[in-house]
Amino acid sequence: MKTIINIKTDKQVKENAQKVAADLGLTLSAVINASLKQFIRSKEVYFSAIPRMTPELEELIGSVKKDYVLGKNISPVFSSAKEALDYLNS
């Protein structure tokens, strides 16, 4: 048996959520149902004020760390703007 849940949200939030769901080949209703089922299974809700890194950003940071360890793509320390400009123009 199906039932209806009414919630209030900003129009833009709903539209953006519908677009993302559609991009994934889902309806917004399917996304909300999946979220509710996960909530029932785990009996927890996760909220965070701390932004999470995207996989792309994690990959970029890993690449930068590797370059740093290998000494690649690292500029020297400059004591003046002229030194920096000379380095960039060389």
Buried (B, 14 or more C-beta within 10 A) or exposed (E): EEEEEEEEEEEEEEEEBBEEBEEEEBEBEEBBEEEEEEEEEEEEEEEEEEEEEEEEEEEEEEEEEEEEEEEEEEEEEEEEEEEBEEEEEE
